Every structure is written in C-alpha cells, then in structure tokens.
C-alpha cells in the first residue's frame, strides 16, 4: 500500500511503475532489471482511477475482445471483484452502454478490477481502486485479492481505512521528501 495526500505524486508514481514516465534520477527496476511500459503491461494487472469501459458485453469488456475466453474464467474474476450479480453465463452477454451508463460507478470500478484479475498477472497495480465503493464492498474485494499468495498487490490510495491497511504486508507513505515504509 502506498498512501499520501492529494497532489503529492501518487498517480505520477503509478505511471512511473508502469514505465509510462521515467524518473529524473535513478531507474525503475523489476526483478533487478530495467523495463519499459510494454514489459510492464505484460506483468501488471492494472486498475486505474477512471474505469475504461467499452460498449460491448460484460464478457468482452473483461477479456478485451477475446471471444474464445472461457465463461468459467470470466465468472471467477467477476466473483473475486464482488460482481456476483453478473457472475453467470446469461449476464456475461449483457451489453454495457457507451461509457457504462447502465451500471453504477461502483459496478464499473469492480468490472475493471475483474478485468485485471482475469488476465492473471503477477502484480496487481491499483490506483484509487476502491474509492467509489462502499466500505463493506471495498473490504470484501481487498480480502479476496490480498488472500491470493501468488499475487503481489501494489495499491495507491489516500483514504484507506486503518482496518484495510492492516491487511497489507507493507504500508508506504509518499511525501514531498520521498517514500517512507513500514511493515504491518
């Protein structure tokens, strides 16, 4: 978990981790190797601040157009993201309107989380991932993703309740002076 006040550079750090921006000094390393955004996108599951939603079915939104994807894998990711009401074969066909107007903001965010989980990357990178969710749903999603021993989660947020912070192995605070870390 990386925390910090608004405007301190959390989203800039997010973009640096993704290889979209280069640091002024030093370098970003992944497994002791430098990397660029193309490598980052193959390693990171990404949940940004604003959900990117397409005017197509729930299934194709999650699989990014992979029509051969199994319903079971999509349903699993929907459940992990707390979208159990859509975790069935019939709902996978539901078409999301342009900009997702037929879903709530929280549902759109959870759809993006489901997409990131579907691609089964090594690292899940989340920028303000549960900001639009109620505390109970946010807690359930965190519990689901943080219990996966094969998944490293890097979340950037400024309003995570203390109860959720306790679920992270490390909590870093981003200030104007840099990152300050502590074990939980």
PASEBA-1860 file (N, C-alpha, C; in nm, 3 decimals):
! residues 184
1> XXXXXXXX> 0.084/-0.117/0.000/0.000/0.000/0.000/0.089/0.124/0.000 ~ 0.058/0.216/-0.089/0.126/0.345/-0.093/0.021/0.451/-0.067 ~ 0.042/0.528/0.040/-0.051/0.633/0.078/0.016/0.769/0.062 ~ -0.066/0.871/0.057/-0.014/1.007/0.052/-0.127/1.103/0.029 ~ -0.104/1.228/0.064/-0.205/1.331/0.046/-0.228/1.357/-0.103 ~ -0.340/1.418/-0.135/-0.369/1.456/-0.273/-0.261/1.551/-0.323 ~ -0.217/1.527/-0.446/-0.120/1.615/-0.509/0.026/1.586/-0.476 ~ 0.052/1.484/-0.396/0.191/1.455/-0.356/0.266/1.375/-0.462
9> XXXXXXXX> 0.195/1.317/-0.559/0.261/1.246/-0.668/0.230/1.098/-0.676 ~ 0.122/1.054/-0.611/0.089/0.910/-0.614/0.061/0.862/-0.756 ~ -0.018/0.938/-0.831/-0.051/0.896/-0.968/0.071/0.904/-1.059 ~ 0.160/0.999/-1.033/0.285/1.006/-1.108/0.369/0.882/-1.080 ~ 0.376/0.842/-0.954/0.447/0.719/-0.918/0.384/0.598/-0.988 ~ 0.251/0.593/-0.993/0.178/0.487/-1.062/0.226/0.479/-1.207 ~ 0.232/0.595/-1.274/0.274/0.598/-1.415/0.421/0.560/-1.430 ~ 0.502/0.593/-1.330/0.643/0.552/-1.334/0.656/0.401/-1.319
17> XXXXXXXX> 0.580/0.343/-1.228/0.583/0.198/-1.210/0.542/0.128/-1.339 ~ 0.446/0.187/-1.411/0.401/0.129/-1.538/0.499/0.153/-1.653 ~ 0.603/0.230/-1.629/0.700/0.258/-1.734/0.655/0.365/-1.830 ~ 0.546/0.435/-1.798/0.496/0.542/-1.884/0.577/0.671/-1.866 ~ 0.634/0.690/-1.748/0.719/0.805/-1.719/0.853/0.755/-1.669 ~ 0.957/0.828/-1.698/1.091/0.793/-1.650/1.124/0.883/-1.531 ~ 1.190/0.829/-1.429/1.232/0.913/-1.316/1.341/1.011/-1.360 ~ 1.346/1.128/-1.294/1.451/1.226/-1.325/1.589/1.173/-1.289
25> XXXXXXXX> 1.595/1.097/-1.181/1.720/1.034/-1.141/1.691/0.889/-1.104 ~ 1.790/0.806/-1.113/1.771/0.666/-1.080/1.695/0.592/-1.189 ~ 1.645/0.475/-1.154/1.570/0.397/-1.252/1.470/0.306/-1.181 ~ 1.370/0.264/-1.254/1.272/0.169/-1.204/1.320/0.029/-1.242 ~ 1.318/-0.062/-1.145/1.363/-0.199/-1.170/1.252/-0.297/-1.137 ~ 1.245/-0.403/-1.214/1.152/-0.512/-1.191/1.235/-0.640/-1.193 ~ 1.238/-0.711/-1.082/1.325/-0.829/-1.070/1.469/-0.796/-1.105 ~ 1.515/-0.681/-1.057/1.653/-0.632/-1.074/1.687/-0.593/-1.217
33> XXXXXXXX> 1.587/-0.580/-1.304/1.609/-0.541/-1.443/1.529/-0.416/-1.475 ~ 1.588/-0.328/-1.558/1.511/-0.213/-1.604/1.404/-0.262/-1.701 ~ 1.299/-0.184/-1.717/1.188/-0.226/-1.802/1.119/-0.104/-1.862 ~ 1.036/-0.129/-1.963/0.958/-0.021/-2.023/0.810/-0.055/-2.010 ~ 0.726/0.033/-2.064/0.581/0.014/-2.049/0.531/-0.114/-2.116 ~ 0.594/-0.158/-2.223/0.548/-0.281/-2.289/0.568/-0.402/-2.198 ~ 0.681/-0.408/-2.132/0.705/-0.517/-2.037/0.611/-0.503/-1.918 ~ 0.594/-0.380/-1.870/0.507/-0.357/-1.754/0.365/-0.406/-1.781
41> XXXXXXXX> 0.312/-0.378/-1.899/0.175/-0.419/-1.929/0.160/-0.570/-1.941 ~ 0.270/-0.641/-1.960/0.261/-0.787/-1.964/0.274/-0.849/-1.825 ~ 0.320/-0.770/-1.727/0.342/-0.820/-1.592/0.235/-0.770/-1.495 ~ 0.188/-0.646/-1.515/0.094/-0.584/-1.422/-0.050/-0.599/-1.468 ~ -0.138/-0.635/-1.375/-0.281/-0.615/-1.393/-0.308/-0.474/-1.344 ~ -0.381/-0.395/-1.419/-0.390/-0.252/-1.391/-0.534/-0.210/-1.364 ~ -0.552/-0.137/-1.254/-0.680/-0.074/-1.222/-0.650/0.073/-1.201 ~ -0.691/0.156/-1.297/-0.666/0.299/-1.287/-0.776/0.372/-1.211
49> XXXXXXXX> -0.761/0.504/-1.198/-0.860/0.583/-1.126/-0.994/0.586/-1.197 ~ -0.990/0.595/-1.329/-1.113/0.604/-1.408/-1.129/0.476/-1.489 ~ -1.238/0.403/-1.467/-1.258/0.278/-1.542/-1.265/0.302/-1.693 ~ -1.201/0.216/-1.768/-1.211/0.220/-1.914/-1.308/0.110/-1.954 ~ -1.422/0.152/-2.007/-1.531/0.060/-2.038/-1.568/0.075/-2.185 ~ -1.598/-0.037/-2.249/-1.632/-0.038/-2.390/-1.779/-0.072/-2.409 ~ -1.837/-0.025/-2.518/-1.977/-0.053/-2.549/-1.986/-0.191/-2.613 ~ -1.985/-0.291/-2.526/-1.993/-0.431/-2.568/-2.038/-0.512/-2.447
57> XXXXXXXX> -2.033/-0.642/-2.458/-2.080/-0.727/-2.348/-1.986/-0.722/-2.227 ~ -2.039/-0.765/-2.114/-1.956/-0.775/-1.994/-1.837/-0.866/-2.020 ~ -1.862/-0.979/-2.085/-1.754/-1.074/-2.112/-1.644/-1.011/-2.197 ~ -1.682/-0.943/-2.305/-1.580/-0.885/-2.393/-1.511/-0.765/-2.327 ~ -1.580/-0.695/-2.236/-1.516/-0.589/-2.160/-1.406/-0.647/-2.072 ~ -1.432/-0.759/-2.011/-1.334/-0.820/-1.921/-1.220/-0.884/-2.000 ~ -1.252/-0.955/-2.107/-1.149/-1.028/-2.183/-1.084/-0.942/-2.292 ~ -1.128/-0.818/-2.304/-1.079/-0.725/-2.407/-1.092/-0.785/-2.547
65> XXXXXXXX> -1.207/-0.844/-2.570/-1.241/-0.891/-2.704/-1.209/-1.035/-2.733 ~ -1.154/-1.107/-2.640/-1.120/-1.248/-2.663/-1.248/-1.332/-2.657 ~ -1.307/-1.356/-2.773/-1.434/-1.429/-2.780/-1.418/-1.577/-2.742 ~ -1.295/-1.629/-2.743/-1.272/-1.769/-2.709/-1.249/-1.790/-2.560 ~ -1.250/-1.683/-2.483/-1.226/-1.694/-2.338/-1.336/-1.779/-2.274 ~ -1.298/-1.856/-2.175/-1.397/-1.942/-2.109/-1.485/-1.860/-2.016 ~ -1.613/-1.895/-2.015/-1.707/-1.830/-1.924/-1.663/-1.852/-1.779 ~ -1.610/-1.969/-1.749/-1.570/-2.001/-1.612/-1.464/-1.904/-1.560
73> XXXXXXXX> -1.365/-1.873/-1.643/-1.258/-1.782/-1.602/-1.313/-1.641/-1.580 ~ -1.404/-1.598/-1.667/-1.465/-1.466/-1.654/-1.551/-1.460/-1.528 ~ -1.629/-1.563/-1.505/-1.715/-1.569/-1.385/-1.630/-1.567/-1.258 ~ -1.519/-1.638/-1.259/-1.430/-1.639/-1.143/-1.380/-1.497/-1.113 ~ -1.338/-1.424/-1.215/-1.288/-1.288/-1.193/-1.399/-1.194/-1.147 ~ -1.521/-1.213/-1.198/-1.635/-1.132/-1.153/-1.663/-1.156/-1.004 ~ -1.656/-1.280/-0.962/-1.679/-1.312/-0.820/-1.571/-1.249/-0.733 ~ -1.446/-1.260/-0.776/-1.335/-1.203/-0.699/-1.349/-1.051/-0.685
81> XXXXXXXX> -1.408/-0.988/-0.786/-1.424/-0.843/-0.786/-1.556/-0.799/-0.721 ~ -1.630/-0.893/-0.667/-1.753/-0.858/-0.597/-1.871/-0.830/-0.688 ~ -1.867/-0.876/-0.811/-1.979/-0.860/-0.905/-2.055/-0.991/-0.920 ~ -2.095/-1.048/-0.809/-2.161/-1.178/-0.811/-2.293/-1.174/-0.886 ~ -2.358/-1.058/-0.890/-2.486/-1.049/-0.960/-2.470/-1.069/-1.111 ~ -2.348/-1.055/-1.164/-2.322/-1.076/-1.306/-2.240/-1.203/-1.331 ~ -2.214/-1.280/-1.227/-2.129/-1.399/-1.238/-2.209/-1.520/-1.280 ~ -2.271/-1.510/-1.399/-2.345/-1.623/-1.458/-2.340/-1.607/-1.609
89> XXXXXXXX> -2.360/-1.717/-1.680/-2.343/-1.719/-1.826/-2.436/-1.620/-1.896 ~ -2.558/-1.604/-1.848/-2.653/-1.513/-1.912/-2.608/-1.367/-1.898 ~ -2.562/-1.329/-1.781/-2.520/-1.190/-1.758/-2.395/-1.153/-1.836 ~ -2.313/-1.251/-1.871/-2.192/-1.221/-1.948/-2.227/-1.161/-2.084 ~ -2.348/-1.186/-2.132/-2.393/-1.134/-2.262/-2.448/-0.993/-2.253 ~ -2.474/-0.945/-2.130/-2.531/-0.812/-2.111/-2.439/-0.708/-2.173 ~ -2.497/-0.622/-2.257/-2.419/-0.518/-2.323/-2.416/-0.393/-2.235 ~ -2.298/-0.344/-2.214/-2.280/-0.222/-2.137/-2.293/-0.105/-2.234
97> XXXXXXXX> -2.374/-0.007/-2.195/-2.394/0.111/-2.280/-2.266/0.193/-2.289 ~ -2.264/0.285/-2.387/-2.149/0.373/-2.403/-2.117/0.442/-2.271 ~ -1.992/0.441/-2.232/-1.944/0.497/-2.106/-2.004/0.429/-1.984 ~ -2.067/0.315/-2.001/-2.116/0.238/-1.888/-2.234/0.298/-1.815 ~ -2.318/0.373/-1.884/-2.429/0.443/-1.818/-2.534/0.350/-1.759 ~ -2.535/0.223/-1.797/-2.633/0.131/-1.738/-2.577/0.056/-1.616 ~ -2.458/0.095/-1.570/-2.401/0.040/-1.447/-2.363/0.156/-1.354 ~ -2.362/0.128/-1.225/-2.322/0.231/-1.128/-2.171/0.252/-1.134
105> XXXXXXXX> -2.124/0.360/-1.074/-1.981/0.386/-1.069/-1.906/0.275/-0.999 ~ -1.964/0.224/-0.891/-1.901/0.113/-0.818/-1.895/-0.014/-0.901 ~ -2.001/-0.041/-0.978/-2.002/-0.159/-1.065/-1.897/-0.146/-1.175 ~ -1.882/-0.026/-1.230/-1.782/-0.004/-1.335/-1.641/-0.027/-1.280 ~ -1.616/0.022/-1.159/-1.485/0.003/-1.097/-1.459/-0.146/-1.072 ~ -1.560/-0.217/-1.024/-1.544/-0.360/-0.999/-1.526/-0.437/-1.130 ~ -1.587/-0.390/-1.238/-1.568/-0.452/-1.369/-1.422/-0.439/-1.412 ~ -1.364/-0.324/-1.387/-1.223/-0.305/-1.422/-1.133/-0.391/-1.334
113> XXXXXXXX> -1.168/-0.406/-1.207/-1.093/-0.495/-1.118/-1.103/-0.639/-1.169 ~ -1.223/-0.679/-1.211/-1.242/-0.814/-1.266/-1.154/-0.835/-1.389 ~ -1.144/-0.734/-1.474/-1.059/-0.743/-1.594/-0.913/-0.764/-1.553 ~ -0.866/-0.687/-1.458/-0.727/-0.700/-1.413/-0.701/-0.838/-1.355 ~ -0.798/-0.891/-1.280/-0.782/-1.024/-1.221/-0.791/-1.134/-1.327 ~ -0.876/-1.114/-1.428/-0.894/-1.214/-1.534/-0.762/-1.247/-1.604 ~ -0.680/-1.145/-1.628/-0.556/-1.167/-1.702/-0.446/-1.230/-1.618 ~ -0.471/-1.252/-1.491/-0.385/-1.334/-1.404/-0.238/-1.292/-1.412
121> XXXXXXXX> -0.215/-1.163/-1.395/-0.077/-1.111/-1.396/-0.011/-1.138/-1.261 ~ 0.120/-1.124/-1.255/0.196/-1.147/-1.133/0.171/-1.038/-1.029 ~ 0.150/-0.916/-1.078/0.137/-0.800/-0.990/0.010/-0.724/-1.027 ~ -0.068/-0.690/-0.926/-0.189/-0.610/-0.946/-0.157/-0.469/-0.898 ~ -0.164/-0.372/-0.988/-0.134/-0.233/-0.958/-0.265/-0.155/-0.961 ~ -0.299/-0.096/-0.847/-0.430/-0.032/-0.830/-0.410/0.114/-0.790 ~ -0.470/0.206/-0.865/-0.468/0.348/-0.832/-0.609/0.391/-0.792 ~ -0.628/0.418/-0.663/-0.759/0.458/-0.610/-0.866/0.357/-0.650
129> XXXXXXXX> -0.835/0.229/-0.638/-0.919/0.122/-0.690/-1.054/0.104/-0.625 ~ -1.067/0.139/-0.499/-1.196/0.117/-0.432/-1.257/0.248/-0.384 ~ -1.211/0.360/-0.440/-1.258/0.491/-0.395/-1.409/0.509/-0.412 ~ -1.466/0.451/-0.516/-1.609/0.471/-0.541/-1.696/0.361/-0.481 ~ -1.636/0.276/-0.398/-1.711/0.163/-0.341/-1.746/0.188/-0.196 ~ -1.856/0.128/-0.152/-1.892/0.137/-0.012/-1.791/0.056/0.070 ~ -1.775/0.088/0.200/-1.673/0.022/0.281/-1.685/-0.130/0.288 ~ -1.806/-0.183/0.292/-1.824/-0.328/0.302/-1.775/-0.396/0.174
137> XXXXXXXX> -1.811/-0.340/0.058/-1.768/-0.397/-0.070/-1.617/-0.384/-0.085 ~ -1.563/-0.268/-0.049/-1.418/-0.247/-0.058/-1.344/-0.349/0.028 ~ -1.393/-0.372/0.148/-1.331/-0.470/0.239/-1.334/-0.610/0.178 ~ -1.448/-0.648/0.120/-1.462/-0.781/0.061/-1.367/-0.800/-0.057 ~ -1.354/-0.698/-0.141/-1.264/-0.707/-0.256/-1.119/-0.717/-0.210 ~ -1.082/-0.632/-0.114/-0.945/-0.639/-0.062/-0.916/-0.777/-0.003 ~ -1.010/-0.828/0.072/-0.991/-0.960/0.133/-0.970/-1.066/0.025 ~ -1.047/-1.057/-0.083/-1.037/-1.154/-0.192/-0.900/-1.147/-0.260
145> XXXXXXXX> -0.856/-1.027/-0.296/-0.731/-1.016/-0.372/-0.608/-1.033/-0.284 ~ -0.616/-0.990/-0.159/-0.498/-0.999/-0.073/-0.473/-1.139/-0.019 ~ -0.572/-1.227/-0.030/-0.555/-1.364/0.017/-0.487/-1.454/-0.086 ~ -0.467/-1.404/-0.207/-0.404/-1.483/-0.312/-0.252/-1.481/-0.292 ~ -0.192/-1.593/-0.252/-0.048/-1.594/-0.224/0.039/-1.577/-0.349 ~ -0.019/-1.596/-0.467/0.057/-1.584/-0.591/0.048/-1.444/-0.652 ~ -0.017/-1.352/-0.583/-0.041/-1.218/-0.638/0.023/-1.112/-0.548 ~ 0.104/-1.028/-0.608/0.157/-0.911/-0.538/0.064/-0.795/-0.570
153> XXXXXXXX> 0.019/-0.725/-0.467/-0.073/-0.612/-0.485/-0.002/-0.484/-0.444 ~ 0.004/-0.389/-0.536/0.053/-0.255/-0.506/-0.065/-0.162/-0.525 ~ -0.111/-0.104/-0.417/-0.227/-0.015/-0.424/-0.185/0.125/-0.382 ~ -0.229/0.221/-0.459/-0.201/0.361/-0.431/-0.334/0.427/-0.395 ~ -0.341/0.485/-0.277/-0.467/0.543/-0.229/-0.439/0.645/-0.121 ~ -0.536/0.729/-0.092/-0.517/0.826/0.016/-0.624/0.817/0.123 ~ -0.719/0.728/0.109/-0.829/0.724/0.207/-0.863/0.583/0.255 ~ -0.767/0.495/0.258/-0.792/0.357/0.302/-0.808/0.356/0.454
161> XXXXXXXX> -0.917/0.297/0.503/-0.936/0.288/0.649/-0.828/0.201/0.714 ~ -0.801/0.229/0.841/-0.698/0.154/0.914/-0.723/0.004/0.912 ~ -0.850/-0.037/0.918/-0.882/-0.181/0.917/-0.831/-0.247/0.789 ~ -0.839/-0.178/0.675/-0.788/-0.234/0.550/-0.636/-0.228/0.545 ~ -0.577/-0.124/0.600/-0.431/-0.112/0.598/-0.365/-0.230/0.665 ~ -0.429/-0.284/0.766/-0.372/-0.396/0.841/-0.359/-0.522/0.756 ~ -0.430/-0.527/0.644/-0.424/-0.645/0.558/-0.300/-0.645/0.468 ~ -0.231/-0.532/0.458/-0.114/-0.521/0.371/0.013/-0.557/0.447
169> XXXXXXXX> 0.108/-0.621/0.380/0.236/-0.655/0.441/0.319/-0.530/0.468 ~ 0.314/-0.436/0.375/0.390/-0.311/0.386/0.299/-0.193/0.356 ~ 0.320/-0.085/0.429/0.249/0.040/0.403/0.355/0.148/0.384 ~ 0.350/0.213/0.270/0.445/0.319/0.238/0.370/0.451/0.237 ~ 0.435/0.555/0.287/0.376/0.689/0.283/0.460/0.773/0.188 ~ 0.394/0.831/0.087/0.462/0.918/-0.009/0.447/1.062/0.039 ~ 0.559/1.128/0.057/0.560/1.268/0.098/0.644/1.346/-0.003 ~ 0.656/1.474/0.019/0.742/1.556/-0.066/0.888/1.516/-0.055
177> XXXXXXXX> 0.922/1.444/0.052/1.060/1.401/0.074/1.088/1.261/0.020 ~ 0.986/1.189/-0.024/1.006/1.054/-0.076/0.913/0.954/-0.013 ~ 0.950/0.826/-0.023/0.871/0.716/0.032/0.926/0.674/0.168 ~ 0.835/0.658/0.262/0.870/0.609/0.395/0.791/0.482/0.417 ~ 0.859/0.369/0.441/0.791/0.240/0.453/0.789/0.187/0.594 ~ 0.689/0.103/0.620/0.680/0.034/0.748/0.611/-0.099/0.728 ~ 0.655/-0.200/0.802/0.590/-0.331/0.797/0.464/-0.328/0.881 ~ 0.367/-0.406/0.840/0.244/-0.419/0.919/0.255/-0.534/1.014
END
